[in-house]
Amino acid sequence: MKDKFIQATKSQYAIPALDAFFNQPIINTANFIQMTGIPNRITANNVLKSLVEAGLISLHKPSEGRKSAEYAFNSIINIIESRDVY
Protein backbone atom coordinates (compact mmCIF):
# COMPACT_ATOMS: atom_id res chain seq x y z
CA MET A 1 0.00 0.00 0.00
CA LYS A 2 2.91 2.32 0.76
CA ASP A 3 4.10 2.15 -2.84
CA LYS A 4 0.60 2.88 -4.15
CA PHE A 5 0.32 6.01 -2.00
CA ILE A 6 3.76 7.17 -3.14
CA GLN A 7 2.96 6.56 -6.81
CA ALA A 8 -0.45 8.22 -6.57
CA THR A 9 0.67 11.37 -4.80
CA LYS A 10 4.28 11.77 -5.93
CA SER A 11 4.62 13.72 -2.70
CA GLN A 12 6.85 13.74 0.34
CA TYR A 13 3.64 13.52 2.34
CA ALA A 14 2.61 10.10 0.98
CA ILE A 15 3.75 8.13 4.04
CA PRO A 16 2.30 10.60 6.58
CA ALA A 17 -0.96 10.44 4.58
CA LEU A 18 -0.99 6.64 4.75
CA ASP A 19 -0.24 6.76 8.48
CA ALA A 20 -3.09 9.24 9.02
CA PHE A 21 -5.57 6.95 7.25
CA PHE A 22 -4.38 3.92 9.23
CA ASN A 23 -4.88 5.86 12.46
CA GLN A 24 -8.28 7.21 11.41
CA PRO A 25 -9.88 5.41 8.40
CA ILE A 26 -12.53 8.13 8.03
CA ILE A 27 -10.93 11.53 8.38
CA ASN A 28 -11.88 15.10 7.62
CA THR A 29 -9.60 17.51 5.81
CA ALA A 30 -8.74 19.54 8.92
CA ASN A 31 -7.65 16.47 10.89
CA PHE A 32 -5.79 15.13 7.87
CA ILE A 33 -3.74 18.34 7.67
CA GLN A 34 -2.99 18.21 11.39
CA MET A 35 -2.03 14.51 11.41
CA THR A 36 0.19 14.70 8.32
CA GLY A 37 1.93 17.95 9.10
CA ILE A 38 1.21 19.29 5.63
CA PRO A 39 1.93 23.04 5.85
CA ASN A 40 -0.98 24.32 3.76
CA ARG A 41 -4.49 23.37 2.71
CA ILE A 42 -3.76 23.50 -1.04
CA THR A 43 -1.06 20.83 -0.78
CA ALA A 44 -3.29 18.69 1.45
CA ASN A 45 -6.18 18.97 -1.00
CA ASN A 46 -3.87 17.99 -3.87
CA VAL A 47 -2.71 14.90 -1.96
CA LEU A 48 -6.31 13.93 -1.16
CA LYS A 49 -7.39 14.54 -4.76
CA SER A 50 -4.58 12.33 -6.07
CA LEU A 51 -5.54 9.54 -3.69
CA VAL A 52 -9.21 9.74 -4.72
CA GLU A 53 -8.30 9.71 -8.42
CA ALA A 54 -6.12 6.64 -7.84
CA GLY A 55 -9.03 4.89 -6.12
CA LEU A 56 -7.15 4.47 -2.84
CA ILE A 57 -9.60 6.57 -0.81
CA SER A 58 -13.07 7.92 -1.48
CA LEU A 59 -15.00 11.05 -0.65
CA HIS A 60 -17.21 10.02 2.26
CA LYS A 61 -18.98 13.37 2.78
CA PRO A 62 -18.46 16.53 0.72
CA SER A 63 -17.70 19.78 2.50
CA GLU A 64 -20.69 21.83 3.63
CA GLY A 65 -20.22 25.48 4.47
CA ARG A 66 -17.52 25.55 7.12
CA LYS A 67 -17.49 21.78 7.61
CA SER A 68 -14.50 19.97 6.10
CA ALA A 69 -14.96 17.16 3.62
CA GLU A 70 -14.53 13.61 4.96
CA TYR A 71 -12.54 10.92 3.20
CA ALA A 72 -12.62 7.15 3.77
CA PHE A 73 -9.83 4.60 3.40
CA ASN A 74 -12.01 1.91 1.85
CA SER A 75 -9.53 -0.98 1.99
CA ILE A 76 -8.97 -0.83 5.73
CA ILE A 77 -12.66 -0.27 6.50
CA ASN A 78 -13.61 -3.34 4.47
CA ILE A 79 -11.00 -5.41 6.33
CA ILE A 80 -12.20 -4.18 9.72
CA GLU A 81 -15.85 -4.85 8.89
CA SER A 82 -15.04 -8.23 7.22
CA ARG A 83 -17.30 -7.23 4.32
CA ASP A 84 -17.43 -4.72 1.49
CA VAL A 85 -18.72 -1.50 3.01
CA TYR A 86 -17.27 0.80 0.34
N, C-alpha and C positions, 0 to 999 in steps of 0.2 A: 504494500500500500504506500510505503514511503516513496518509492520510485514513481508511482503514479501521481502523487501530489507534487513531487518535484517537476515532473514532465508537464503537468497541467499548468502549473503556475509560473514556472521558470523564475522563481523568486527565492530570495534568501529567507523568506518567511514561510516556506513550504512545511518545514518540520514543526515550527511552532504552531502552524495552522492545524496540522495533523494531531499534535498533542492536545490542542484546545478541543477538537472534536472528540477525541478519546475521553477527555475529562468531562465533557458536557455534550452528548450527542445531538441535542437540540439547543442551539445557541443563538442569541440575538446579536446583531451587529456591534452594539456597544460592548457587550461582554467579550465578543471575539477580539475586538481591538485591544481591550485591556489584557486578555489572557495571552495574546500573541506578542504584545509589545510593538505592534506596528505603529509608527509615529503619526500617521495621518489617515483620515477616513477614506480618501481617494485611493490610496494604496490598498487598504483593507477591502474596499469594495471591488477593486480589480482582482484581488486574490479570490474573493468569494465568487465573482463572476466567472473566473477561469475554472474554478472547481465545479460550478453548476454546469457550465458548457461541456466539461469533460465527463459529466454524469457521476461524479464522485459524491456530490451532495445535492440536495434539492432545496428549493425555496419552500419552507413550511408555512410561513405566513408573510404576506407582503407588508411593507411598512404602512402605517396609518397615522397621518398627522405627525406627532412627535414620537410615536412608538417606532422602535427599530424593527427592521425585518428579522424574521427568524429563519434559520437554516437547519436542515436535518442531515445527519450523516447516516444515510439509509443502510449501509452495509452493517454497521455495528448495531443499529436498532433491530434489524431483522435477526441478527445472531442472538441478541439479548431476549427477544420475544419468541425465538424458536419458530418463527413463521414470517412470511412476507407481509410486512406492515406497509412498506413503501416500495 
